[in-house]
Amino acid sequence: MEKLAPSEALNNFFPMASHIASNLAARIPELELDARKLVFDIRNGVHGIKSAGQGDLFWQHRPLQSGEAMNSVDWRRSARSDDLYIREYERVSPQHYWIWVDLSASMSYNSDPKYITKIERAITIGLALAEIAASQGDFVGIPGIRPLIRGHNVASRLANSLKESLLSQNYDFSPNLIPAKRGSLVILSDFWQNTESLVEQFKRLSYHQTGLLVRILDKAEENFNFEKSMKFIDNESDNSLFLDNPSDFKLKFQENFATHEKRLKKISTGLGWPMIKHSTSSSALALLADIITINNQERL
């Protein structure tokens, strides 16, 4: 019996079953630890990228002046000339950084036990982004779960709020929960919702927010490599479909997937928000690095 996210878009938000939410809540501390490992790797340049320091934005190179410390020299830039150069920074105001983690039922799906679920990957990436943003002096929040906060242990505070919300199943994903103030928004979801509904939700936000859509999928949702007869159950509506030969349905499934993908790309382009597609079987570190790169470009 295979639980598979639907090939057609969904109209509404459907919360995950209480026992699934409870199991996920118990995993939050481990996911936070995974997030901190990702942040450590990013800060140490494991993926060839490092996050900026708190409140600082690179402005320009300038020659080293007499009396300035040698540890401030940018040796890579200095190697291209006969003089020594340092990187000069300017202070920037803290940003409002919203991380929208989709906790709908379809996000709990995975086709292979050796891979984590979509929601587990979303939470891990979300907490890692929160830690990096907080280290830059930004305010960070999760709509419907935790208002904007800053300072120390932001990832832990957000993780605790997520855990409490999952256990109580008390969360709301209305875009009205995000104040109409300039900021940045990262949405981590499988985006199986109805595309017209997505346009309505995100259009108002685009007036004030620079956005990034991160579509997290299980590999089966894209290639539909099922061969044996099985019963498929929609995680969100509990509608079911029994297929004697799933391979006969593969072409139709992939056609529906491609159609939905085109609609999402049209929304992304219309909003001016980039979209990243990620599989849970791929590297979480690579995804985090891609998100940071895009966010740094927006910040500049």
Backbone as CSV, one residue per row, in Angstrom:
resi,resn,N_x,N_y,N_z,CA_x,CA_y,CA_z,C_x,C_y,C_z
1,MET,0.854,-1.186,0.000,0.000,0.000,0.000,0.890,1.236,0.000
2,GLU,0.825,2.011,-1.051,1.724,3.141,-1.213,0.973,4.440,-0.997
3,LYS,1.509,5.275,-0.085,0.942,6.601,0.127,1.685,7.568,-0.774
4,LEU,0.984,8.131,-1.726,1.626,8.966,-2.736,0.925,10.300,-2.815
5,ALA,1.701,11.384,-2.873,1.101,12.699,-3.068,0.397,12.712,-4.421
6,PRO,-0.727,13.409,-4.534,-1.551,13.353,-5.741,-0.874,13.975,-6.946
7,SER,-1.199,13.464,-8.125,-0.646,14.033,-9.350,-1.380,15.299,-9.748
8,GLU,-2.591,15.471,-9.254,-3.336,16.701,-9.494,-3.164,17.625,-8.299
9,ALA,-3.194,18.935,-8.534,-2.992,19.896,-7.457,-4.140,19.852,-6.463
10,LEU,-3.844,20.206,-5.236,-4.831,20.205,-4.171,-5.378,21.607,-3.969
11,ASN,-6.614,21.679,-3.503,-7.243,22.975,-3.338,-6.964,23.611,-1.987
12,ASN,-6.767,22.827,-0.951,-6.668,23.365,0.390,-5.511,22.751,1.157
13,PHE,-5.255,23.324,2.342,-4.250,22.781,3.238,-4.875,21.692,4.094
14,PHE,-4.263,20.508,4.114,-4.737,19.394,4.922,-3.654,19.034,5.933
15,PRO,-3.901,19.202,7.235,-2.886,18.863,8.234,-2.621,17.367,8.269
16,MET,-1.419,16.990,8.655,-1.086,15.569,8.750,-1.785,14.935,9.944
17,ALA,-1.960,13.617,9.896,-2.617,12.893,10.984,-1.855,13.092,12.285
18,SER,-2.579,13.026,13.397,-1.978,13.339,14.697,-0.799,12.427,15.030
19,HIS,-0.911,11.124,14.706,0.185,10.215,15.048,1.428,10.507,14.207
20,ILE,1.230,10.953,12.962,2.370,11.327,12.117,3.012,12.606,12.646
21,ALA,2.162,13.564,13.049,2.667,14.819,13.612,3.447,14.562,14.895
22,SER,2.960,13.652,15.720,3.651,13.326,16.983,5.003,12.683,16.720
23,ASN,5.042,11.762,15.764,6.314,11.126,15.414,7.312,12.149,14.872
24,LEU,6.803,13.091,14.063,7.669,14.134,13.519,8.181,15.040,14.634
25,ALA,7.310,15.374,15.583,7.716,16.223,16.714,8.858,15.578,17.483
26,ALA,8.812,14.263,17.633,9.865,13.550,18.360,11.196,13.593,17.613
27,ARG,11.117,13.823,16.310,12.323,13.872,15.484,12.951,15.263,15.413
28,ILE,12.265,16.275,15.927,12.736,17.648,15.798,14.146,17.848,16.354
29,PRO,14.474,17.349,17.560,15.847,17.541,18.063,16.917,16.984,17.128
30,GLU,16.633,15.826,16.526,17.600,15.234,15.592,17.716,16.073,14.330
31,LEU,16.588,16.612,13.856,16.606,17.459,12.662,17.350,18.767,12.929
32,GLU,17.201,19.280,14.153,17.945,20.492,14.517,19.445,20.215,14.495
33,LEU,19.836,19.061,14.995,21.250,18.686,14.973,21.752,18.582,13.538
34,ASP,20.952,17.987,12.661,21.324,17.898,11.245,21.490,19.292,10.647
35,ALA,20.594,20.204,11.041,20.666,21.578,10.539,21.962,22.250,10.985
36,ARG,22.344,22.033,12.226,23.569,22.643,12.747,24.811,22.072,12.040
37,LYS,24.764,20.807,11.682,25.870,20.214,10.928,25.990,20.870,9.551
38,LEU,24.857,21.136,8.923,24.871,21.810,7.620,25.453,23.213,7.743
39,VAL,25.046,23.943,8.778,25.558,25.292,8.992,27.069,25.260,9.229
40,PHE,27.528,24.287,10.005,28.966,24.132,10.254,29.713,23.932,8.940
41,ASP,29.184,23.068,8.077,29.839,22.798,6.789,29.856,24.043,5.904
42,ILE,28.759,24.796,5.902,28.705,26.022,5.104,29.726,27.033,5.615
43,ARG,29.781,27.219,6.922,30.702,28.207,7.495,32.156,27.827,7.303
44,ASN,32.417,26.544,7.128,33.786,26.091,6.921,34.089,25.841,5.447
45,GLY,33.197,26.311,4.595,33.465,26.277,3.170,33.468,24.913,2.544
46,VAL,32.794,23.955,3.170,32.770,22.590,2.627,32.163,22.570,1.229
47,HIS,31.179,23.461,0.998,30.529,23.496,-0.316,30.974,24.705,-1.133
48,GLY,32.121,25.275,-0.771,32.657,26.387,-1.545,31.926,27.693,-1.343
49,ILE,31.193,27.838,-0.243,30.449,29.064,0.013,30.469,29.322,1.509
50,LYS,30.564,30.574,1.877,30.510,30.947,3.290,29.488,32.061,3.459
51,SER,28.774,32.019,4.568,27.786,33.059,4.839,28.483,34.299,5.370
52,ALA,27.825,35.455,5.198,28.403,36.724,5.616,28.376,36.857,7.128
53,GLY,29.168,37.796,7.648,29.171,38.064,9.077,27.976,38.897,9.483
54,GLN,27.776,39.033,10.789,26.607,39.729,11.300,26.616,41.199,10.914
55,GLY,25.540,41.597,10.247,25.334,42.996,9.941,26.315,43.592,8.956
56,ASP,27.131,42.786,8.284,28.136,43.312,7.379,27.830,42.917,5.944
57,LEU,28.073,43.835,5.026,27.877,43.573,3.611,29.125,44.049,2.879
58,PHE,29.723,43.205,2.052,30.941,43.585,1.337,30.682,44.789,0.450
59,TRP,31.587,45.759,0.511,31.435,46.982,-0.265,32.503,47.086,-1.339
60,GLN,33.805,47.095,-0.911,34.866,47.265,-1.890,36.199,46.796,-1.290
61,HIS,37.189,46.622,-2.202,38.564,46.402,-1.764,39.273,47.760,-1.701
62,ARG,40.204,47.869,-0.769,41.044,49.074,-0.708,42.435,48.662,-0.231
63,PRO,43.449,49.468,-0.582,44.818,49.124,-0.173,44.974,49.102,1.344
64,LEU,45.826,48.200,1.817,46.131,48.108,3.242,46.883,49.357,3.673
65,GLN,46.453,49.974,4.774,47.096,51.182,5.285,48.120,50.817,6.363
66,SER,49.087,51.675,6.551,50.122,51.473,7.564,49.486,51.346,8.942
67,GLY,49.878,50.309,9.669,49.369,50.097,11.014,48.191,49.149,11.089
68,GLU,47.592,48.786,9.936,46.448,47.862,9.944,46.932,46.417,10.051
69,ALA,46.132,45.594,10.693,46.510,44.209,10.953,46.612,43.403,9.667
70,MET,47.622,42.546,9.604,47.825,41.716,8.427,46.733,40.660,8.265
71,ASN,46.058,40.287,9.386,45.026,39.258,9.265,43.764,39.767,8.564
72,SER,43.736,41.050,8.238,42.598,41.593,7.495,42.847,41.605,5.985
73,VAL,44.041,41.161,5.564,44.392,41.164,4.146,43.578,40.120,3.385
74,ASP,43.065,40.513,2.224,42.420,39.563,1.311,43.517,39.070,0.369
75,TRP,44.048,37.909,0.666,45.214,37.419,-0.071,44.870,37.037,-1.502
76,ARG,43.653,36.621,-1.727,43.270,36.262,-3.102,43.276,37.494,-3.995
77,ARG,42.711,38.598,-3.496,42.710,39.840,-4.269,44.128,40.397,-4.379
78,SER,44.906,40.330,-3.313,46.256,40.888,-3.301,47.185,40.164,-4.261
79,ALA,46.904,38.890,-4.509,47.758,38.100,-5.403,47.723,38.604,-6.834
80,ARG,46.712,39.399,-7.168,46.583,39.893,-8.543,47.295,41.225,-8.754
81,SER,48.010,41.724,-7.739,48.716,43.003,-7.879,49.944,43.009,-6.977
82,ASP,50.673,44.130,-6.988,51.870,44.264,-6.156,51.549,44.834,-4.781
83,ASP,50.299,45.233,-4.556,49.898,45.822,-3.285,49.043,44.839,-2.488
84,LEU,48.916,45.126,-1.192,48.046,44.343,-0.327,46.706,45.046,-0.186
85,TYR,45.603,44.244,-0.268,44.259,44.803,-0.198,43.474,44.152,0.937
86,ILE,42.566,44.922,1.496,41.629,44.381,2.474,40.217,44.576,1.940
87,ARG,39.308,43.767,2.461,37.890,43.890,2.099,37.231,44.874,3.063
88,GLU,36.567,45.859,2.504,35.889,46.864,3.316,34.397,46.576,3.328
89,TYR,33.798,46.658,4.502,32.387,46.342,4.669,31.620,47.570,5.124
90,GLU,30.330,47.542,4.878,29.460,48.569,5.428,28.377,47.877,6.250
91,ARG,27.892,48.574,7.256,26.842,48.025,8.085,25.519,48.023,7.320
92,VAL,24.735,46.986,7.527,23.409,46.916,6.904,22.358,46.702,7.980
93,SER,21.161,47.165,7.719,20.082,47.022,8.692,19.606,45.575,8.729
94,PRO,19.208,45.079,9.892,18.675,43.712,9.979,17.458,43.535,9.085
95,GLN,17.358,42.381,8.452,16.220,42.085,7.597,15.202,41.238,8.344
96,HIS,13.982,41.260,7.833,12.929,40.372,8.323,12.920,39.157,7.413
97,TYR,13.162,37.997,7.998,13.367,36.778,7.218,12.340,35.735,7.656
98,TRP,11.382,35.448,6.780,10.332,34.483,7.090,10.638,33.145,6.420
99,ILE,10.512,32.069,7.179,10.711,30.720,6.646,9.388,29.977,6.774
100,TRP,8.758,29.748,5.650,7.438,29.139,5.609,7.607,27.635,5.369
101,VAL,7.431,26.848,6.404,7.583,25.391,6.308,6.197,24.766,6.144
102,ASP,5.984,24.078,5.038,4.691,23.453,4.749,4.543,22.182,5.595
103,LEU,3.588,22.191,6.512,3.334,21.031,7.369,2.093,20.254,6.929
104,SER,1.723,20.365,5.672,0.557,19.636,5.188,0.866,18.143,5.058
105,ALA,-0.181,17.350,4.987,-0.036,15.887,5.043,0.818,15.320,3.915
106,SER,0.741,15.911,2.727,1.501,15.367,1.597,3.001,15.434,1.827
107,MET,3.444,16.332,2.715,4.869,16.492,2.977,5.446,15.340,3.801
108,SER,4.596,14.499,4.367,5.085,13.377,5.183,5.424,12.149,4.345
109,TYR,5.303,12.263,3.033,5.495,11.103,2.160,6.981,10.819,1.879
110,ASN,7.320,9.549,1.833,8.572,9.111,1.223,8.363,7.711,0.655
111,SER,8.977,7.453,-0.488,8.782,6.182,-1.189,9.795,5.131,-0.778
112,ASP,10.855,5.555,-0.114,11.934,4.636,0.246,12.393,4.966,1.666
113,PRO,12.349,3.997,2.578,12.718,4.250,3.978,14.141,4.776,4.166
114,LYS,15.009,4.574,3.193,16.387,5.041,3.358,16.512,6.544,3.117
115,TYR,15.440,7.163,2.601,15.430,8.607,2.430,14.485,9.233,3.446
116,ILE,14.801,10.456,3.871,13.915,11.138,4.807,12.679,11.649,4.078
117,THR,11.661,12.016,4.838,10.450,12.558,4.238,10.689,13.986,3.778
118,LYS,9.757,14.474,2.981,9.872,15.841,2.473,9.823,16.855,3.601
119,ILE,8.965,16.631,4.590,8.840,17.584,5.686,10.095,17.588,6.553
120,GLU,10.724,16.420,6.719,11.966,16.375,7.488,13.065,17.172,6.798
121,ARG,13.157,17.075,5.475,14.144,17.861,4.739,13.805,19.357,4.838
122,ALA,12.524,19.689,4.740,12.105,21.094,4.817,12.453,21.698,6.172
123,ILE,12.186,20.973,7.237,12.480,21.482,8.585,13.984,21.641,8.782
124,THR,14.759,20.655,8.332,16.218,20.724,8.471,16.777,21.952,7.757
125,ILE,16.358,22.157,6.517,16.832,23.303,5.739,16.337,24.607,6.366
126,GLY,15.078,24.616,6.803,14.520,25.816,7.408,15.277,26.241,8.654
127,LEU,15.605,25.291,9.523,16.338,25.606,10.747,17.769,26.059,10.434
128,ALA,18.385,25.455,9.428,19.731,25.875,9.023,19.706,27.306,8.498
129,LEU,18.720,27.632,7.689,18.590,28.995,7.177,18.361,29.989,8.307
130,ALA,17.554,29.590,9.283,17.275,30.455,10.427,18.556,30.766,11.193
131,GLU,19.378,29.747,11.406,20.628,29.934,12.156,21.568,30.874,11.401
132,ILE,21.645,30.711,10.086,22.524,31.558,9.283,22.013,32.995,9.259
133,ALA,20.707,33.170,9.069,20.133,34.512,9.046,20.327,35.213,10.386
134,ALA,20.116,34.483,11.476,20.286,35.065,12.813,21.729,35.479,13.053
135,SER,22.677,34.706,12.530,24.096,35.038,12.714,24.461,36.311,11.967
136,GLN,23.642,36.702,10.984,23.842,37.945,10.251,23.082,39.106,10.881
137,GLY,22.432,38.835,12.021,21.716,39.880,12.728,20.285,40.063,12.288
138,ASP,19.787,39.173,11.425,18.425,39.309,10.915,17.399,38.788,11.913
139,PHE,16.178,39.266,11.761,15.036,38.717,12.481,14.514,37.526,11.685
140,VAL,14.129,36.463,12.364,13.652,35.255,11.693,12.351,34.785,12.341
141,GLY,11.404,34.346,11.511,10.155,33.822,12.038,9.566,32.762,11.136
142,ILE,8.610,32.008,11.679,7.868,31.006,10.905,6.404,31.412,10.954
143,PRO,5.799,31.760,9.819,4.404,32.227,9.814,3.467,31.227,10.484
144,GLY,2.649,31.723,11.389,1.658,30.886,12.047,2.199,30.051,13.180
145,ILE,3.516,30.075,13.389,4.135,29.250,14.424,4.983,30.091,15.380
146,ARG,5.807,30.975,14.851,6.668,31.803,15.703,6.860,33.175,15.063
147,PRO,6.550,34.261,15.801,6.803,35.609,15.283,8.299,35.839,15.109
148,LEU,8.644,36.963,14.497,10.035,37.290,14.261,10.828,37.378,15.568
149,ILE,11.989,36.731,15.587,12.888,36.780,16.734,14.309,36.971,16.222
150,ARG,15.207,37.359,17.106,16.625,37.461,16.754,17.442,37.185,18.004
151,GLY,18.752,37.114,17.828,19.616,36.882,18.979,20.210,35.489,18.969
152,HIS,20.436,34.960,20.153,21.104,33.662,20.294,20.095,32.505,20.227
153,ASN,20.594,31.350,19.790,19.821,30.099,19.792,18.504,30.209,19.036
154,VAL,18.505,30.948,17.937,17.277,31.131,17.154,16.776,29.801,16.611
155,ALA,17.692,28.970,16.088,17.276,27.683,15.531,16.606,26.823,16.601
156,SER,17.161,26.799,17.804,16.580,26.006,18.891,15.210,26.537,19.294
157,ARG,15.069,27.841,19.343,13.781,28.441,19.721,12.715,28.150,18.671
158,LEU,13.101,28.220,17.404,12.154,27.890,16.340,11.826,26.398,16.344
159,ALA,12.831,25.562,16.602,12.608,24.118,16.652,11.612,23.774,17.755
160,ASN,11.753,24.413,18.911,10.817,24.169,20.012,9.397,24.599,19.641
161,SER,9.293,25.727,18.937,7.971,26.192,18.512,7.345,25.239,17.507
162,LEU,8.155,24.721,16.599,7.671,23.727,15.639,7.175,22.478,16.350
163,LYS,7.960,22.018,17.312,7.597,20.811,18.060,6.273,21.008,18.789
164,GLU,6.119,22.140,19.455,4.885,22.426,20.182,3.688,22.504,19.236
165,SER,3.884,23.116,18.084,2.789,23.250,17.115,2.380,21.901,16.547
166,LEU,3.355,21.035,16.301,3.048,19.702,15.787,2.278,18.881,16.815
167,LEU,2.702,18.957,18.071,2.039,18.186,19.117,0.612,18.670,19.357
168,SER,0.404,19.972,19.258,-0.937,20.529,19.477,-1.733,20.623,18.190
169,GLN,-1.035,20.412,17.054,-1.616,20.594,15.722,-2.293,21.958,15.620
170,ASN,-1.586,22.936,16.151,-2.076,24.313,16.147,-1.176,25.157,15.257
171,TYR,-1.507,25.228,13.977,-0.747,26.067,13.068,-1.646,26.535,11.939
172,ASP,-1.310,27.688,11.409,-2.103,28.328,10.372,-1.147,28.844,9.312
173,PHE,-1.507,28.655,8.026,-0.603,29.057,6.959,-1.148,30.212,6.128
174,SER,-2.015,31.015,6.728,-2.542,32.157,6.009,-1.454,33.188,5.759
175,PRO,-1.337,33.697,4.518,-0.334,34.742,4.240,-0.605,36.026,5.009
176,ASN,-1.825,36.171,5.526,-2.146,37.357,6.312,-1.346,37.413,7.608
177,LEU,-0.718,36.301,7.981,0.079,36.272,9.201,1.426,36.956,9.015
178,ILE,1.810,37.234,7.770,3.068,37.927,7.499,2.770,39.411,7.347
179,PRO,3.331,40.256,8.209,3.048,41.694,8.136,3.440,42.289,6.792
180,ALA,2.737,43.340,6.403,3.008,44.011,5.130,4.213,44.935,5.279
181,LYS,5.353,44.341,5.602,6.601,45.078,5.726,7.652,44.384,4.867
182,ARG,8.601,45.170,4.392,9.607,44.619,3.488,10.425,43.543,4.188
183,GLY,10.637,42.436,3.494,11.414,41.346,4.054,11.662,40.277,3.021
184,SER,12.170,39.149,3.487,12.462,38.014,2.611,11.673,36.801,3.082
185,LEU,11.220,36.014,2.124,10.386,34.847,2.414,10.899,33.641,1.647
186,VAL,11.174,32.566,2.364,11.534,31.290,1.732,10.417,30.299,2.041
187,ILE,9.846,29.707,1.011,8.753,28.758,1.177,9.252,27.364,0.819
188,LEU,9.196,26.462,1.790,9.645,25.080,1.608,8.420,24.191,1.557
189,SER,8.113,23.656,0.385,6.862,22.924,0.182,7.002,21.991,-1.011
190,ASP,6.051,21.063,-1.137,6.000,20.270,-2.370,5.128,20.953,-3.426
191,PHE,4.414,21.999,-3.030,3.588,22.805,-3.933,2.612,21.963,-4.762
192,TRP,1.937,21.021,-4.079,0.887,20.267,-4.743,-0.455,20.997,-4.657
193,GLN,-0.458,22.187,-4.063,-1.709,22.934,-3.966,-2.177,23.396,-5.343
194,ASN,-3.446,23.739,-5.399,-3.996,24.293,-6.620,-3.248,25.574,-6.976
195,THR,-2.800,25.690,-8.226,-1.960,26.824,-8.605,-2.701,28.159,-8.532
196,GLU,-4.004,28.148,-8.792,-4.757,29.397,-8.673,-4.770,29.871,-7.232
197,SER,-4.877,28.934,-6.302,-4.842,29.272,-4.882,-3.481,29.834,-4.493
198,LEU,-2.411,29.265,-5.066,-1.071,29.754,-4.769,-0.894,31.193,-5.241
199,VAL,-1.411,31.502,-6.425,-1.303,32.869,-6.948,-1.985,33.850,-6.010
200,GLU,-3.182,33.486,-5.558,-3.929,34.362,-4.648,-3.176,34.587,-3.344
201,GLN,-2.556,33.523,-2.815,-1.845,33.626,-1.548,-0.575,34.460,-1.661
202,PHE,0.153,34.279,-2.757,1.477,34.872,-2.853,1.504,36.250,-3.507
203,LYS,0.460,36.599,-4.241,0.481,37.870,-4.961,0.596,39.049,-4.005
204,ARG,-0.204,39.016,-2.927,-0.150,40.120,-1.968,1.215,40.187,-1.303
205,LEU,1.790,39.007,-1.000,3.092,38.981,-0.340,4.191,39.559,-1.219
206,SER,4.068,39.389,-2.535,5.128,39.823,-3.448,5.296,41.330,-3.472
207,TYR,4.292,42.079,-3.000,4.416,43.536,-2.954,5.439,43.978,-1.906
208,HIS,5.661,43.143,-0.892,6.536,43.523,0.212,7.705,42.563,0.416
209,GLN,7.581,41.338,-0.086,8.587,40.310,0.189,9.362,39.932,-1.074
210,THR,10.681,39.758,-0.929,11.429,39.049,-1.960,11.312,37.573,-1.609
211,GLY,10.876,36.772,-2.546,10.540,35.384,-2.238,11.412,34.372,-2.957
212,LEU,11.469,33.188,-2.388,12.138,32.047,-2.999,11.281,30.817,-2.759
213,LEU,10.935,30.123,-3.831,10.135,28.915,-3.743,11.059,27.701,-3.820
214,VAL,11.016,26.857,-2.799,11.840,25.647,-2.770,10.902,24.453,-2.812
215,ARG,10.847,23.804,-3.961,9.951,22.662,-4.123,10.690,21.373,-3.766
216,ILE,10.243,20.720,-2.710,10.875,19.504,-2.218,9.993,18.311,-2.581
217,LEU,10.579,17.359,-3.308,9.824,16.213,-3.808,10.527,14.901,-3.481
218,ASP,9.739,13.854,-3.447,10.280,12.499,-3.418,10.500,12.071,-4.869
219,LYS,11.543,11.293,-5.103,11.871,10.915,-6.481,10.721,10.202,-7.177
220,ALA,9.881,9.466,-6.414,8.761,8.742,-7.014,7.698,9.694,-7.557
221,GLU,7.638,10.892,-7.007,6.639,11.851,-7.468,6.976,12.401,-8.840
222,GLU,8.197,12.219,-9.257,8.603,12.721,-10.564,8.732,11.608,-11.598
223,ASN,9.229,10.446,-11.196,9.445,9.393,-12.206,8.407,8.272,-12.160
224,PHE,7.682,8.131,-11.018,6.610,7.138,-10.888,7.073,5.749,-11.341
225,ASN,8.180,5.298,-10.751,8.730,3.978,-11.119,8.152,2.868,-10.249
226,PHE,6.855,2.665,-10.373,6.188,1.569,-9.660,5.803,0.500,-10.675
227,GLU,6.050,-0.749,-10.340,5.793,-1.838,-11.283,4.770,-2.842,-10.774
228,LYS,4.808,-3.169,-9.486,3.889,-4.164,-8.941,2.527,-3.545,-8.653
229,SER,1.487,-4.387,-8.699,0.148,-3.911,-8.384,0.115,-3.403,-6.940
230,MET,-0.569,-2.282,-6.724,-0.639,-1.718,-5.379,-1.770,-0.707,-5.270
231,LYS,-2.101,-0.407,-4.031,-3.129,0.573,-3.744,-2.452,1.871,-3.333
232,PHE,-2.799,2.961,-4.030,-2.247,4.276,-3.731,-3.265,5.060,-2.906
233,ILE,-2.786,5.703,-1.853,-3.661,6.482,-0.977,-3.166,7.919,-0.923
234,ASP,-4.054,8.846,-1.204,-3.729,10.264,-1.116,-3.546,10.628,0.363
235,ASN,-2.363,11.123,0.723,-2.069,11.481,2.112,-3.018,12.533,2.672
236,GLU,-3.623,13.319,1.807,-4.380,14.462,2.289,-5.890,14.230,2.296
237,SER,-6.398,13.524,1.314,-7.852,13.312,1.266,-8.248,11.890,1.641
238,ASP,-7.260,10.975,1.684,-7.484,9.547,1.927,-8.244,8.864,0.794
239,ASN,-8.390,9.550,-0.345,-8.915,8.887,-1.536,-7.895,7.844,-1.988
240,SER,-8.383,6.760,-2.546,-7.470,5.683,-2.924,-7.697,5.253,-4.373
241,LEU,-6.690,4.626,-4.911,-6.738,4.132,-6.284,-5.908,2.857,-6.352
242,PHE,-6.535,1.747,-6.779,-5.817,0.491,-6.923,-5.435,0.303,-8.388
243,LEU,-4.162,0.017,-8.628,-3.671,-0.180,-9.981,-3.055,-1.570,-10.098
244,ASP,-3.600,-2.371,-11.028,-3.022,-3.690,-11.282,-1.628,-3.565,-11.876
245,ASN,-1.496,-2.619,-12.782,-0.214,-2.405,-13.453,0.104,-0.905,-13.436
246,PRO,0.775,-0.413,-12.402,1.053,1.025,-12.290,1.785,1.609,-13.490
247,SER,2.588,0.804,-14.172,3.344,1.322,-15.312,2.424,1.829,-16.415
248,ASP,1.176,1.300,-16.474,0.218,1.786,-17.465,-0.221,3.218,-17.171
249,PHE,-0.077,3.628,-15.904,-0.499,4.953,-15.473,0.653,5.958,-15.495
250,LYS,1.857,5.447,-15.715,3.051,6.277,-15.590,3.030,7.474,-16.534
251,LEU,2.701,7.271,-17.793,2.724,8.356,-18.772,1.741,9.456,-18.384
252,LYS,0.520,9.064,-17.966,-0.468,10.050,-17.569,0.003,10.819,-16.344
253,PHE,0.585,10.109,-15.399,1.106,10.752,-14.192,2.172,11.781,-14.553
254,GLN,3.104,11.408,-15.402,4.178,12.318,-15.767,3.673,13.508,-16.562
255,GLU,2.618,13.303,-17.362,2.003,14.419,-18.085,1.388,15.418,-17.098
256,ASN,0.682,14.889,-16.094,0.094,15.757,-15.062,1.180,16.492,-14.284
257,PHE,2.252,15.768,-13.997,3.358,16.382,-13.265,3.963,17.528,-14.076
258,ALA,4.206,17.296,-15.359,4.813,18.321,-16.213,3.906,19.540,-16.343
259,THR,2.589,19.296,-16.442,1.638,20.408,-16.544,1.667,21.257,-15.284
260,HIS,1.669,20.603,-14.128,1.712,21.333,-12.857,3.033,22.087,-12.714
261,GLU,4.110,21.470,-13.151,5.430,22.103,-13.083,5.466,23.382,-13.921
262,LYS,4.867,23.345,-15.099,4.824,24.538,-15.951,4.022,25.655,-15.296
263,ARG,2.935,25.290,-14.635,2.130,26.287,-13.950,2.907,26.927,-12.810
264,LEU,3.657,26.115,-12.074,4.462,26.643,-10.972,5.547,27.587,-11.484
265,LYS,6.182,27.226,-12.596,7.221,28.088,-13.162,6.625,29.412,-13.640
266,LYS,5.405,29.367,-14.147,4.733,30.586,-14.576,4.459,31.493,-13.379
267,ILE,4.048,30.889,-12.260,3.818,31.649,-11.034,5.129,32.263,-10.553
268,SER,6.190,31.460,-10.546,7.499,31.925,-10.103,7.956,33.127,-10.926
269,THR,7.818,33.020,-12.241,8.228,34.107,-13.129,7.373,35.349,-12.906
270,GLY,6.056,35.141,-12.764,5.148,36.263,-12.575,5.396,37.025,-11.291
271,LEU,5.784,36.314,-10.253,6.047,36.944,-8.963,7.444,37.552,-8.901
272,GLY,8.319,37.088,-9.796,9.709,37.497,-9.717,10.454,36.774,-8.613
273,TRP,9.944,35.609,-8.252,10.552,34.789,-7.202,11.206,33.569,-7.841
274,PRO,12.497,33.348,-7.633,13.142,32.140,-8.172,12.527,30.880,-7.566
275,MET,12.663,29.769,-8.282,12.186,28.487,-7.770,13.278,27.442,-7.918
276,ILE,13.501,26.680,-6.849,14.450,25.574,-6.851,13.665,24.279,-6.677
277,LYS,13.989,23.274,-7.473,13.379,21.951,-7.283,14.421,21.016,-6.693
278,HIS,14.016,20.296,-5.653,14.962,19.452,-4.919,14.340,18.102,-4.614
279,SER,15.129,17.046,-4.745,14.698,15.700,-4.393,15.302,15.309,-3.052
280,THR,14.516,14.621,-2.222,15.018,14.197,-0.913,16.166,13.201,-1.023
281,SER,16.358,12.629,-2.202,17.481,11.709,-2.406,18.766,12.462,-2.755
282,SER,18.667,13.785,-2.905,19.827,14.617,-3.240,20.429,15.238,-1.981
283,SER,21.531,15.930,-2.147,22.284,16.495,-1.032,21.576,17.686,-0.400
284,ALA,21.389,17.620,0.913,20.812,18.752,1.652,21.782,19.925,1.665
285,LEU,23.076,19.645,1.740,24.077,20.703,1.755,24.074,21.482,0.449
286,ALA,23.929,20.773,-0.668,23.877,21.450,-1.967,22.659,22.361,-2.053
287,LEU,21.527,21.894,-1.529,20.314,22.715,-1.534,20.520,23.968,-0.685
288,LEU,21.071,23.812,0.503,21.305,24.960,1.378,22.232,25.965,0.710
289,ALA,23.283,25.478,0.063,24.221,26.369,-0.625,23.526,27.133,-1.749
290,ASP,22.655,26.465,-2.504,21.914,27.129,-3.588,21.013,28.233,-3.038
291,ILE,20.340,27.950,-1.925,19.445,28.938,-1.331,20.242,30.150,-0.841
292,ILE,21.373,29.899,-0.183,22.204,30.995,0.318,22.712,31.855,-0.836
293,THR,23.131,31.218,-1.923,23.619,31.959,-3.083,22.542,32.896,-3.615
294,ILE,21.325,32.379,-3.770,20.236,33.200,-4.282,19.899,34.321,-3.302
295,ASN,19.855,34.005,-2.009,19.536,35.029,-1.005,20.602,36.116,-0.948
296,ASN,21.877,35.741,-1.099,22.947,36.739,-1.107,22.819,37.660,-2.296
297,GLN,22.405,37.109,-3.440,22.209,37.937,-4.631,21.066,38.929,-4.410
298,GLU,19.998,38.460,-3.773,18.881,39.347,-3.487,19.292,40.425,-2.484
299,ARG,20.114,40.037,-1.522,20.549,40.962,-0.474,21.396,42.085,-1.048
300,LEU,22.211,41.736,-2.049,23.047,42.732,-2.673,22.237,43.633,-3.595
